[in-house]
Amino acid sequence: MGFLRRTFFSPPWRLIRFFIPFTAVVPLIVYRLTLFTHVYPGVSSTLTTAAAGLCPQDDLAYPLFAMAARWVAGLSFADLPTRLNLFCAMCGGLAVSLFYLLVARLVFIFACENPGGAMAAMPPRLRGTDDDADDADIPLRGQDGFATNADGTLSIPASVQAHNRRVAYAAVLGGLGAASVLAFCAPFWLVATRLYPYAFDLLLIFLIINLIISYDQRGNQVSLFVSVLLLGACSVESPIFLLLMPIGGVILLRSIILNGHATTYRVLFVVLTGFVGLLLALYVLWQTAEVCAAIPVPAPRPILRVFLETMKRELIRWIPSFGWSYVFVQFLFPASISFFIFSHAFKRRTPFLLLTQLALVVPLLPTLLNLSVARGADGEMTWLGRMLNWVHLDTSIWGVARLTSKIPVYQHVIIALFIGMLVASWFLMREIFEEKIEEELDYYEYRDNPLVCRIGAVLCWPLLALALLVPFFSYSDIDPDEGTFADRVIDEIYRELDGRDWIVNMRLLKHHLMVRAHRDGRQLTFLATDDAQGARSKQNLETALRTDPSFATSRYRLINAADLSTAAFLREWFRHDTNAFKRVVLFDSPELWRDNGFLALPTGFFLSGAPRDTGVDTAALLTQYYAFGEAMAPLVNPKTPDTIRYYAYVRKGLNGQIARMGNELAVLLVAKGRVAEAAALLEHVSNRAPDNLSVVLNRYELATNKEGGTEAQGEIETQLRLMQRNEDTFALTVTSLQERDGTLLNQDVLGYVRKNIWDRGAGQRHQWATAKGFRTDPMTAMRDRKRELVQTITRQIDANEFDDAERHLNLLLDLDDRDSFALINKARIAIERRDLPEAGLWMDLAKENKVPEEELVWHEAALLILDGKNDEARELLNKVIPSRPGDIRLWGLLAEILLQAGEYPELESRVFPALRSAASKREHYLMHMVRGYILRNNGPQDYPLARSSFLRALALNRHLHQVREDLLRLDDVLDVPAFSEEDAKEVLRLNPEHAFANYLWGSVRLRRGELDLAEDLFKRSLEKERNAPAYAGLGAVLFERGEMEQAEKFLRRSLDMDGQRLFTLHTLARLLIATGRLDEASRALAPVMDSLPDDLDVRLTWINLLMRQRKLDQAAMLVSDLLDDEDLLPYHIRRRLKPLVAELSAEFSK
């Protein structure tokens, strides 16, 4: 052994390096044995599908890792999840090895006997000699400046060799302990055997830090340039690299100066290397942006916006969302005292310092032992658990994090570093009682306490043993089979899908299904109706529609519909393809089937469609549902509860999905007249998912109105009262309830239960401003309830939420059917809806209950306007307004009368100032609406301002249908494609058949050169009504295709309907020029030039006409004017201008 030690471990660093391969190979072997070979639920599944290119990346997080994962996914060995998870395992093994080396380096830095840092393990450098020194006493200097003996060997004092040997032992023990804690702590073990970016990032971080230390201690210039390159290239990977870049830069600058490398050329090369790294980072970021769902087209501004949002989101994830007290005790407190401890731990050994070290290590013990809450057989906490709970040491940080979706990897890296440094520090305390004092070693401090050193030397081994036993404590949390239930569920869903490949509203395990289909070489299309599709998703959907030959007959109609919304796309698809239902499944929103003429049939986890007139075997569906529920029970309701909250969330969602399918099947059974079976099914579903309110309400509906399960009515009412505790029953609506829990058999049952079963006071608890208790006096309680309702109704009416306001008004009328506030506002809502008979009915009721006439003035005037009696209404308003000048609603009625009469001077001079004054404290839509009409009346120069006012008025009140129509006309005149598309699509989402909106959007498509899509929109506009703009647009499409005869026919028809439409005249002039009828073209273009002399398209047409008329000099002058501002011209103008310039140059060169 002595020979081996002298041969292989003579320098201390060789001993340290000897264990580097072991710290990589051993964790890698363990990771391979415990590798998760399936798609892990959560973030890992999203990263898997993004790496395989099955779906776009959500943001710009971890671009380097994403690029590496895409490269690994493109390899051919093993299956997709296995090779991606194995890649993370390799990164984890290398990261552990680099972490071991890092800890060992830090131990040398702290344990050296002079300020030379880790160079204490090397011979001292010769800085120079004094003039009076004897040359014989000066050791020889080698090429590297180290002290050497006469035979060329390094000159190292014996005391330094002995000390460095012990420091090497301490570094090895501390590094191995730290490596064991990091490699086998549950969070890092988890991310190293699943697809997570943390192992990859930690590998880069440890590599960069080791390179920085290597250059600082040894002056290796290769380490300098590689570290600078990596600092720049990794700067966009995550926020921790953004923090590391300036810190590492400062350390490297200091090291360059100390190592004497601060020359001009070397510093310049370092700067250029950093610049190359930054360019590489930008390249990686750009490549990631091309597959990012949040960036439709890669460009600097959207990339910067999404990148900043991503960094902000990642920083927020560092903040614990749960268990702050545990994080403080077990991490923040040790971290706060660690700087003081490790700055003295290797230099002084005193009782106080030992106590601080113990104070550091005790909070780390729950992490080493992987503690969770200890409970007795009856579920109660044991006495030891209560005691540890009092000091927040009964559960580790990971035990708390399991209840959230966050993985505290970085916290465990710091904890592992603390353990390694403490092991090394306590090991070095052996020197105090192993060495003789008379040797007078340089590193010995006479102030060290021998007892403290003996205690530390003894504690070193238990702490190291705990560090090495971490794998045994953590193994229970790293089960390779945990989480495989998701793949088993997906296999069942995939089997039930059969040939259907369009999936709508799949909320859970969507990425698992993508990977499962990818294994068979299939591509599924996923749609969602609850939120607007992103631009990238729309592009993918459009690509699918263009490439699938089954959509050939209605492709462009479907692309336009898909650009509006998913519901619009499905509606058009079902309308044009009678077999489309065979390719679609819905996980919720059964109304998409019913509204389009289909039956919603529960099939496993989803709803299939069948034509409404098709016979359905409900008995078979019922048997299939019960069998499916039994088969899925072990997966969605395991006997052992999940300790990871996300698993429990997924299982609860799957269980809720089965319950929703049971509810929809019950609705189908009731529709077929099988009430008894439906009642039994709902009872079964209610037991499976007791928190599903739709199921309980449907049970109550059957028990009370359908004679299904009447004996259970009392039990159901009790269950409803219990559910009220967890429901915001006051704000609950039928729409939101059906979206969340499923279809209701009778939508009125919710209102009935709210009135007769649920305690109204408890239902209003979410509206209370203070935590008042219920009063015992019934009259006082009634007054409080009415007050809360009045406040809520007033707020909803002010926000123009008339549906919710009417529902609460009905509640108020249930409390007091003579309440004047309720009667007045019921009449107001009817007036707002332009329902004259109902408004008159509520007005009569209000008068019968002797509501004061001054409170009915607005209603009387509004009824007169609805009845067409504007003069009488105006007279009434002019009589009342002087006494109530601050009533903005009265001014609004007067404004409506003046707008209908076209009396803009009075509107501007009298009404608008009053509206602005009345809306000074609170913004009101009437002020913006009237301002918009005034600006529109001023002329085209104020049209942009008028549009802004209309948009603001619509934002405050979405029920202004006439304002929306006038906004479309403004967009047509303004001719700004972005404005036209935005406003037209907003209208078409509400009314897909709107003629003018279809034309307006078609004109935008036409300008972009999307002729097929534009043609479909123009035809759809004409299907609704024959109108001049759509004929003109269709003629323009045919002209662009070269079908001159048909194009002219449509343009002439448009002019017959509207002879002053400039767009039609301009298009006709272009057509006449192309067909050589220059005189007619000149006559058609003249009024266009008079009205739009600055329009660039018109000027190009005029230039073309002049060239055909051989007026080349005049055409050349116009072309020269355009070329002066060529850089400012839009792309489509430059595209038309270039051939004209070439043709004109050819004419002049003849």
N, C-alpha and C positions, 0 to 999 in steps of 0.2 A: 504493500500500500504506500510505503514511503517513496518507493521508486515511481509509482504511478502519479503520486501527488507532485513530486519534483518534475516529472516529465510533462504531465498534461495540465497541471494547475499551478505552475510556478508563478505567473502573474495573476493577481486577484481577478482581473476581468475575464480571464479564461475560465475560471470556475463559474462565474456568473453566466457566461455565454454557453457553457455546457448544458444548462437547463433550458435554454430558449426553445430548442426543438420539442422537448418534452411538454412544455407549457402550451404548445400548439397542437401536438399530436393527441395527447390524452383528452383534452376537451373535444377535439374533432371526432374522436372515436365515440365518445359518449353522446355527442350530438347526433352522430349517424345512427346509433342504436336507438335513440329516442326521437328520431326525426318524425315529424308529422307529415304523412304522405298524402293527405287530402287537402282540400281547400278549407282553410281555417276561417270561421265566421268573423265578420267585422272588417276592420281596415285591411287585413291581409287578403281577403277575398277581392276587395276593390283593386288592390295593387296587382293581384294575379291577373285579373281580366284586362287591366290597363297594359300590363307587360305583354300580354298575348295579342294586344290590338283588338280585343273584342269590344271595348268601349273606350271612349276618350277619358283622359285623366281629368279629375275635377278641378285641380288648381296647379300651381307651379311648385308644389312642395317636393323637395328632394329630387331635383332634376338629374344629378349625377347617378343616384341610385336607380331612378326610373330608366335612364339610358342603359345602365348595366343590366338591369332586369329584362329589358326588351332584347338585349343581345343574348342573354342566357335563355330566354323563352324561345328564341329562334333556333336553338340547338336541337338535336334529334334524339338524345339519350333519355331514357326513362319517360315518365309522363310529365305533363306540364307542372302540376303542383310539386312533385318530388324534386325536379331539377331546380326549381326556383327556391324551394326550402333548403335544398342542399347547398345552393350558392350562399344563402345566409349563414348556414352552418360553417362553411369555409371561412367566411368573413369573421364569424364569431371566434373561431379557433385562432386565426391570425391576430385578431384584436386582443385576445387574452395574452398571447405571447408578447406582443408589443407593450401591453400593460405591465407585464412582469418586468420587462426591461426598463420601463419608465420608473417603476417603483424602486428598482435596484439603483438606477442612476440618482434618484432623489435621496436615497439612503446615503450614497457616497457624498452627495453635496452637503447633507446635513452633518455627517459623521466625520468629515475630514478634520485634520488637526491644524490646518492653516486656511486662509481665505482662498486658496487655489481651487476650491470646489472639488470635483471628482478627480482632478489631477493629483490629489493626495495619494492616489493609488499608483501614481507614476513617479519617476525620479524628479527632483526639483530642477527647474530650468535655471540656467546661469544668466542673470540679467546683466552682468558686467562685473568688473573688478575694480577695487580701489587702487589708486596710484601707489600707495605705500604697502600694498600687499605683496607677500613673497610669492614669486611665481611657482615655487615648489609646492606651496600649500594650495594652489588653485587646481581643482580637478580638470581633467581634459574635457573639452566640449565636443559633443558629437555634431552630426550634420543638422539634427533637429533642435539643437540647443540644450539637450539633456546632459546632465553630468554623467561622465563615463570614466571607467577605470583605465589603467594603462593598456590592458588587453582588449579594450573596446567594449567590454560589458558595461551595462548600466550600473551606476553607482547609487545604491539605495541603502540608507542606514538600516541596521538591524531592527531598531525600534519601530521605524516606519514600516518595514516589512511585516513585523508582527501585528502591528495595529491594522494595517491594510488587510491582512489575512482575516482578522476578526471582523472587520467591516464587510469583507466579501461574504463571510458566513452570514452576517446579519442581513446583508442585502439579499442573499439567496433565500433565507428563511422568510424575510418580510415580503419579497417578491412572490414566493410560492404561496404564502398565506393570502396575500392580496389577490393573486391570480385565481386561487381556489374560490375565494368569496365572490369574485366577479363572475367567473365562468359558470358557477353552479348556484348562484342566487336565482331564485325563481324568475324574476323579471328578465334577466339577461338570458337565462336558459330558454325561456319561452320565446324571446325574439330571435334567438339563434337557431331555433328549430322550426320556426314559421317565417313566412315572408313579411318581414318588417325592416324598415330602413336603419334601425338603430345600430345593429352590429356593423353594417357597412360604414356608417358615419363614425362610429367609435374607432374603427380600424384607421380611417383617415386622420382622425384627431390624434390618436396615439402615435401614428407615424410622423405627423408634423411636429409634435412636441419632442419626440425622440431626435428628430433631425435638428431641431433648434438647439437642444441640449448638446448634441454631438458637436455642432459647430462651436457652440460657446465654450466647451471644455477642451476640444481637440483641434479646433481651427480647420476642420475639414471643409474645403471650399465646395466639394460636391454636395455635402449636406446643406450648405448655404443656398446654393442655386435651386436644389430640389425643393427645399422647404419654402423658398420664396415662390416658386412655381405653383406648388400645392396650395399655399395660402391664397393666391389669386384665383386659381381654378376652382377651389372649393368654396369661395366666398358666397356663392348663391345657393349652396346646398341647404343650409338651415341657419337659424339665428345664432347658434353657437359658433358657427364659422365666422359670421360677421363680427362677433365679439372677439374671436381668436385672432382675426387678421390684424387689428391695430396693436393688440398686446404682443403678438409675435413679432410684428414689425419693429416695435420699440426695443424688444430684447435683442433682435438681430442687429439693429443699428448700434446698440451698446457693444455687442460682441465684435462687430466689425472694427470698431474703434480700438477696443482692448487687444484684439489679435493683430493689430497693425495692418489691416487690409483696406483701410480707408483711402485707397488711391482713386484717381479720377476714372480710369478705365474700368476698374473692378466695380466701383459704385454704379457707373453707368450701365454695366452689364447686368448688375443686380436689378436695377430699375427696369431695364428692358425685359428681363426674365419675368418680373412681376407683371409687366404690361402684357406679355404673352399669356400669362396665366389668367389675367382678367379677360382677354379676348377669348380664350378657351371657355371661360365661364359664361360669357355672353353667347357664344356659339351653342353651348349645351342648353342654355336657357331658351334660346330661339328654337332649337330642335324640340324641346319639350312643349313650347307654346304651340307648335304645329299640331300637337295631339291633345291639346287642352280644351275641354268643353267650354271654359269661360272665355276663350279668345277665338272668335269666329275666323278672323284673319290676322295672322301675326303682324304686329306693327309696334313701334316703340312705346307709344302711349298706352294701349291696352295691356301690353306686357308689363310695363311698370306698375300700372294700377293693380293688376292681379297679383304681381309679385309682392307688392306692399301689403295687400290684404292677406296673402298667404303667410308672410312673416309675422304679421300681427296675430293671426290665428294660431300660429305655432307658439308664439310667446305666451298667449293666453293659456295654452295647454300645459305650460310649465307650472301654472298656478293651480294648486290643489283645489278641487271643487268640494271636497268632503274630508273630514277628519283633520282639521287644522291643528288641533291640540296634539294629536299624535305626530304630525309632521314637525311641529315646533320642538317637542320633547326629544324625538328620536333623530332629528336631522338638523334643524336650524340651530338648536342650542349647541350640539357638538361642533357644528361647523363654525359657530361664532367664537368658540374658545380654542379651536384647533390652531389658529395662527400663533397665539401665545404659547401653546403647549409645545408645538414642534419647533419653535424658534429657540427653546431652551432644553428640550428633552435629550438632545445628544451632547449637551455641554455641561449641564448641572444636574445633580441628583439630590434633591431635597424633599423632605416630607410634604411640603406644600405642592411641589410639582407632581409628586406621586398622587396626591389627592386629586389634583386637576386631571391627571391622566385617567384615574379611575372614574372620575365624573364624566370623562369623554367616552370610556368604553362601556359603562353600564347602559346608557341609552341605546348602544349598538347591539346589545345582546338579543333583543327581540328579533332583529333582522337576521342575526346569525342562526338563531334557533327557529326562525320562521314561525313565530308564535301566532296563534289565533285564539279567540275568546274561549276559555275553558269553562265548560258547563257540566253540571252533574247529570245523573240519569234522568232526573225530572225536568231537565231543561234549565234549571236555575244555575246561576254562577256559583262556583266554589269560593271558599273563603280566600284562597290564594288568588283566584281570579279577581275578586272584588278589591283585594289589596293592590294588585298590579293595575287594575283599572283606575284606582284612585290616583296613581302616578302616571297613568297613560302608558304603561309598559306591558299591557296584557295582549296587545295585538301589534304585529309588525306593520311597517309602512305598506308592505305588499298586501298584508291582510286587509288593510283599509282600502287600498287601491283596487282590490278585486271587486269591490262594490261599485266601482266606477268603470269608465271605459279608458282610463289612462294607465300607462305602464311606466312606473317610476325608474327607468333605467339609469338616467344620469345621477339620481340620488344614490343609487347603489354603487355606482362607480366611485363617488366620493367616500362612501362608507367603506368600500374595499380598500381604498387608499389609506384611510385612517387605520384600519386593522393592520395593514402591512407595515406602516410606519411605527405603530406601537410595538409590534412584534420585534422589529429591528432595534428599536430603542431599548426595550427591556432586555433583549439578548446581550447588548453591549454593556449592560450593567454587571455582567459576570467579571469584567476586568478588575473591579475593585477588590474582589477577594481571591482572584486567581493569580494576579501578578504581585510580585514583591515590591514593597514600597521603596526599598533602597535602589531599585532600578531607575527610579525617577524618570518614568516615561513622559514624553512631552504632552501626551494627551491627558495625563492624570491631573485631576483637580482635587487639591487637598480639602476643599470645602464639601466634597461629596460625602453623603451619609452612608456608611457601610450597610446599615440595616435596610435602608431604602433600596440600595443596590441588590441586596440579597432577595428582598421581596420581589423586586422587579424581575430578577433573573428566574425566580420560581414561577411568577405569573406568566412569563413568556410562553412556557410550554402549554399550559391549559388554553391560552388564547390561540396559539397556533393549532392546537388540536381542534378547537371549535371551528377555526377557519377551514381546516381540512375535512371536517365532518359536515360542512354545509351541504354537500350533495345529498347526504342521507336525510337531512331535514327538509330539503326542497323537493325531493323526488316525488313526493305525494302530489305536488301541484303540477308536475310535468308528466301527464298521462298521455301517451301518443294516441290513445283512443278517445280522449275527451274532446268533444266537438265534432266527432264523426257522425253524430245524429243528423247533422245538417245534410251530409251527403246521402244518407239513407232516405231522408224526406225528399230530397231533390230527385233521387232515383224514382221514387213513387210518382212525383209530379211529371217527370219526363216520360214515364211509361204512359200516364194518362193523356199526355199531350198528343201522342201518336203523330199524325202528320200536320198538326196545327203549329204555325210558326209565328203568329202575331200575338204578343202577350200584352195585355192592358192592365195597368195599375197593380203590378206585382211589387209589393212593399218590402217583403222579406226574402233573403236568400236569392236575390236576382242574379248576382254575380256567380253563385254556385251553378245556377241553371245555365248560364252562358258557357261556363267551363264544361259542364256535362254535355251540352250540345256540340261544343268544339271537339270533344273527344270523338264524336261520331261524324265529324266533318260538316255539321249543320250550322247555319247562321240564323239565330232567332232575332226578331225585331221587337223591341220593348217600347211601349208607349205609356204616357201618363196623362190623365185628364185634370188632376187637381191643381197643377201649376203650369205656367207658361213654359213651353218647350224652349230650351236654349238654342242659340243659333247653330251650334255644332250639331245638336240632335236633329234640328230641322234639315240640315245639310245631309246627314246620314239617312234620314227618312226620304228625302228627295232622291238621293242616290239609289235607294232600294226601289223606289217607284219607277225610276228610269230604266233600271237594269232588269227588273222582273217582267218577262214577256206577258204575264197574265194581266197586266194593267194596260195593255196596248190600246184598248178601245176607249178608255176614259182616263188616260194618264194625266193629261194637263188639268182636267177638272179636279182630280185628286190632289195634284201637287199644289194647286191654289188653295184647296180646302185644308190641306195639311199645314200650309203656312199660316192659316188662321188659328186653328186649334185641333186637338185630337178628336174632340167630339164632332166637329164639322167634317173632318176627314172620314171618320167611321160612318157618319150619316150619308155622305156622298158615295162611299164605297158600297154600302149595303143597298143603296138606291140603284146603282149601275150594275152591280154584279150579284145575281141571285144566289150564287154559291159562296159568296164571301164569308158567310157565317161559319163555314166549315174550316176556315183557317184562323179563326179568332177565338181567344178565351179571355174572360174578364175575371179578375180577382175581387172586384167589388163594382159598384155603380151598375146594378142590374137594370137601371132605367135606360141604359144605352141599348140593351136588348129590347125592352118593352116599347120604348119610344120609336123604334125602327121596325116594329111589327114582328118581333120574335118572342119566344118563350125563354126565360132564363132557367136553365136546368143545372142544378148543383151536381158537379162531377168531381169528387175528391176535394181538392183545395180551391177549385175555381168553378166559374159558371160557363157552361157551354150554351150555344144558341140553337134554337130549332124554330122553324116557321110556326106561326101561331095556329094555323089550321092543322098542324101535324098531331096525330094521336100520341099521347105520352103515357107510358106505363109507370104510373106513380108508385105502384107496389114494388116494382123492381128498383126504382130510385130509392125508396125508403129502405129496402133490404140492403142495397149497396151502401147507403150512408151509414147504417149501423155497423156493417162489417168494416167499413173504412175507419170509423171511429175506434173500433176495438183494435184494429191493426196499428193505428197510430198512437194509441194510448201510451205504450212504453216510451215512445220518443218525445211526446209533448208533455207527458205527466210522469216523469220518472219517480221511482220510489225514494231515491236519495235526492234531496233538494240541491240545486246548483249553488256552488259557492262563488262563481263568477256571475255578476249581475247581468252581463250581456247575454249569457246563455239563457238565464231565466227570462230575459226580455224577449229573446227569439222564441223560446218555447211558449211563452204567453201569447205572443202574436200568432203563432201557428194554431194554438188552441182556440184563440179568438176567431181565426179564419174558419176553422171547422164549425164553430158555433154560428158564424154568419151564414155558412152554407146550409146548416140546419134550419136557420130562420127563413132563408129563401125557399127551402123545400117546404116548410110549413105554409108559407104564403101560397105556393103552388098547389098544395093539397087543399087548402081552403077554397081556392079558385075552382078546383075540381069537385068540391062538395064533400070532401072527406074530412070533416071537422074533428071527429073523435081521434083519428090518427094524427092530425095536426096538433091537437092538444097534448097527446102523449109525447109526440116528438118534441114540442116546445118545453115540456117538463123535463125531458131528458137533457135537452140543450141547456136549460137553465141550471141544472145540476152541474154540467160541465163548465159553464161560464156564468157564474152567478152575478157578475158585474155587467152583463150585457142588458142594457135597459130596454132595447127594442124587443128582445125576447120576452121580458117580463110584461111589457105593455101589451104585446100580442097575446100572451096568455090571459091577461085581464080582459082584453077585448073578446076573446073566445068565451071566457067564463061568464061575462055579463050580457053579451049580445048574440052569441052564436050557440049558447048552451053546450059549450065544450069545456068540461072540467069545472062545473059550477061548484062542486064540493070543495074545490081548492081555492075559492075566491078569497076567503079570509086569510089563508096563508099568503096568497099573492099580494093582498093589500099590506100585510105585515112586511113582506119583502120590499115593497115599494117605499114604505116609510123608512126602512133601514137604508135603502139606496139613496134616499134624500140627503143623508149625511155627507155623502161623497160627491154629490152632484150640485152644480150651480143651476138649480131648477128655475131660478128667476130668469136667467139669460138663455136657457136652453130653447132651441127652436127645432121645429120638425125637420128642416133641411139639414141642420148640423147633426141631429141625432141619427138620421138615416144614413148620412155619409159615414158616421162613425161606427154604428152598431148594426145597421141593416134596415130593411124595408118594414114599414108599419102597415098592418092590415087596415087600420082606420086612422088617418092622420089627426082626427079630432080627439082621439083617446088621450093624447098628451094634455090637451087643454082640460079635459074632464078630470083627469087625475090631478092636475095642478089645482083645480078648483075644489075638489071634493075629498081628496086623500092627503095630499101634501099640505103641511102646515104653512099657510101663506107667510107668516112671520119668519119662519125658518127659511122659506124660499127667498126672502128678501135680504138675507144676512149679508150677501156679497155687496149690497148697495148701501149698507149702513156706513155713515162717516165715523161713528164711534162705536165702541163695544158696549152698547147698552143692553141690558137684560130685558126680558119680556116683562111688561107691566101686568099687574093683576087686574086692573080696572079695564073692563071690556071696551068702554068708550074711549079711554086713553089709548088702548092698543089699536082700535079702529082708526083713531086720528093719526097715529104714527104710521100705520100702513098706508093710509091715503097720502100722507105727506111724502113718503118715500116713492110711491107710484107717480105722484105729480112731478117730483123732481126728475125722475127717470124719463117720463113722457116728454117733459119740456126739453130735456137734453136731446132726445131722439128726434123730436120734431125740428129743433134747430139744426140738427145734422141731416135733415131730410130723409130719415130712416122711417118711412111711413108704415112699413109692414110691422116692424117691431113696436112702433108707437101704437098702432091699432090693437095689437095683441095685449099690450098693457092697459090700453083704454078699456078693453073688454073686462080685464080683471078689476079695474076701478069701478066699472058699472055693476059688476057682481057684488061689490061691497056696498055701493050706493047707486041705484039706478036713476036717481034724480040729480046726480052730481053735475053742476053746471059746467065745470071744467071739462069733464068727459064729453058732454053733449056738444059743447062748442068745438072741441077738437075733432070729434067724429065728423062733424059737418065740414071742418077745414080739410081733413084728409080726403073726403069725398070731392070737395072742390078741386083740390090739387090733382086728383085723378080725373078730373073733368066728367064726373058722374053726377049730372044735374038732378035726376030723380032722387037718388039717395041723399044728396046734399039737402034737397028741399025737405025730405022726411026728417032729418036730424035738426034742421032749422025749426021745423014745426014743433018738435019735441022740446027744443030749447025754449021756445016762446011759451009753450004750455007750462013749463016749469019756471016761468017768470025770470028768465035770464035778462039782466039789464040790457036795454037797447044799445047803449054805447059800446057794449062788448060784441055786438053783432053787426056793427057797421061794415067791417071788412067783408064779412060773409055776405051781407046784402049787396054790396057793390060787386063782389066777385060773381054772385049769381046773376046780376044784371048783365055783366060782361059775357058770361056763358050763354045767356039768353039772347045775345046780340043787341042789347039795349045800352050801347056805349054812351049815348048822350045823357041818359038818365043817371048812369053810373058816374059819369064825369061831374055832373051837377052835384050829386051826393058827395063825392070826394072833395070837390072844391068848397063845399059847405063845412065839412068836418075837419079837413086838414089844418086850417088855421088854429083850431083849438088843440090839435095833437100833432105838432110839427115834427116830433121825434119818432113817430110811428113809421118805420121803414116799410112795413107791409102796405100801408095805404099809399105811400109814394110809389111803390112797385105797381099797384093796380093802375094808378094814373099814368105811369110810364107805359104800361101795356096798351092803354087806350091811345096815347099819343103815338106810339109806334104803329099801331094799326091805321091811324089817321095820317101818318107821315109828317107830323108836326115836329120836326127836329129842332127848330129854334127854341121853342118853349121847353122841349125836353132837355136841351143843353143848358139853357140859361136858368131854368127854374128847378126842374126835377133832379137833374144830376147833382148839383151842389147840395141839395137837401139829402139825397141818398149818401153822398160822400160824408156829410156831417153826421148822419145817423149811424154810419158804419165806421166811424172813427175809433170807437172802442172795441168793436168786434166785427171782424170781416164778414161781409154778407155777399151772397152771389148776385143779388139784384144790382148792386153798385157796379160789379164787373160786367154784367150782362148789358146794362144800359150804356156803359162806357164803350163796350165793343160795338154796339149799334151806332153810336155817335161817330166813332172813328171810321166805321165802314161807310157812313154817309159822307164823310169828308173827302173820300176819293182814294184812288189806288196807293197814294203815298203813305196812307195810314193803315193800309190793310194788314201789314205785319203786326202792328200794335193791336188792331182789332182782333186778330187771331189769338194773340196772347190773352186778351181779356176774356174771350169766349172760352178758352181752355181753362182759365182760372174759375170761371163761373161753373163750368161742367165739373171741375174737381170738387167744388163745394156742393153742387146739386146735380146728380147724374140724371135727373128726370127731365131735363130741359131738352126735349126732342127737337123743337124748332131751332133752338140755338145750334144743335148738332147739325141740322140740315144746312143752316146758313154757314156754318164752319166749312162744310164740304164745298160750298160755292166759292168761299174765299180761297180755299186751296186751289180750286180750278183756275182762278184768276192769277193768283200768286205764282203758280207754275213752279213750285219747289218740290221736287220728287219726294224728299224725305217727309215733308209735311203732308203731302197727299197720301202717301202710303200709310203713315201712322194713323191719320184720322179715318181713312177709308176702311182699314182693317178693324179699327175699333167699332165702327158701325156694322161691319159685316159679321162680327162676332155676335152681335145682338140680332141682326136681321140679314141672313146670308143672301136673300133675294133682293136686297136694296139696289135699285137700278143705277142711280147716279154713283153710289159708292163703288159698284163693280166697274163702271166706266172709269172712274178716277184711278182706281188701282190698275186697271188695264192700261191707262196712259203711262203710268210709271213703268210697267213691264215693257211697253212699246219703246220707251226712251232707252231702256237698258238693252234693247235688242232681243228680248225674250218673246219672239213673235208668237209662238204656239200658246204660251201662257196668256199673253195679251188677247189673242183671238178668243180664247175660251171665256175670258172675263167680259169681253164685248158682247159675245153671243149670249152670255147669261144675263147681261143687262137688257138685251133686246127681248129675251124670253119673258122678262117681267113686264116691260112696256116698250113700245116703239119710241125711241128718242133720238134726236139729232146727234148728240155727242157720241153715242155708241155706234151709229152708222158711220160717222166720220172716223172713229177709231178703227173700225173694221176695214174701212177703205184704206186707211194708212197701212194696216198690216198687209193687205193684198198688194198695195203699191210697193212695199219693201220686198215682197216676194216676186215682183215682176208681173203680176196678173193685172195688167193695166185696164183691161175692159171691165172686169168685175169691180176693180177698185173705183173706177170713175162712176160706175152705176151707184155704188153706195155713197160716194161723196156727193153726187147730184141729189140723191134722195135726202141726205142730211141738209143740204142747202135749201131744198124745198120746204123743210120743216123749220129751219133757222138760217135765213140768208145772211145774217151778220156774224156768223161764228168764224172768228179769225183763224182758228186751227184748221177748219175745213177748207177755207179759202187758200191758206198757205199750202196744205197738202195737195189741193187741186192744182195750184200753180206749179208745184214740183212735177206733178204727173204730166201736165201740159208741156212743160219744158222737155221732159224725157221723151214725149211723143212728137216733139217738133212743132207744136202749135204755139208759137212764141207770142203772137198777138193776143190770143186768149189768155195766155199765161201772164202777160203784162197787165191785162185788165183785172185778172183775179188777184195779182200780187199788189196792185196799187193801194187798195184800202188797208191791206196788212202793213205795208210800209208806212202809211200815214199814221196808223195806230201804234205800231211797234217799231219805231225807227232804230232803236238800240238793241233789239233782240238779235243775238248772234246767229241763230238758225235762219232767221229771215234775211239777214245781211248776206249769208252764204248763198241762199237761193237767189237773191238779187244779183250777186256776182256771177252766178252760173247763167242767169238770164242774159246779162250784159255780154258775157263771152259768146253765147249762142247768137246774139245779135251783132257780133263782131265789133262791139264797143270795147276794145281791148284796153285802151288807155284809161278809161273810167274804171274798168274792172281792176286794172293794176293798182290804181290809187287806193281802191277799197281793200285790196289784198295787202298792200303795204301797211295800211293802218292796222289791220289785224295782226300782221307779223311783228309790229312794234311791241305788242303785248302778248307774244306767243306763249310765254311761260305762265301767264295768268289765265289762258284759255282752258275751258273744260276739255276733258279727253275726247268726248264725242265730237266737239267742234274741231279740234286738231285733226281728228281722223277724217273728217269731211274736207278740211282745208288743204291737206297735203296733196291729194290728186288734182285739185283746182290749181294749186301753185305749179305743179309739174306740167299740167296742160298749158297754163298761161306761159310758162317759160319756153315750152316747145313752140308755141305760136310766135313768140317774139324772136326765136332763133331762126325761123324760116327766112 
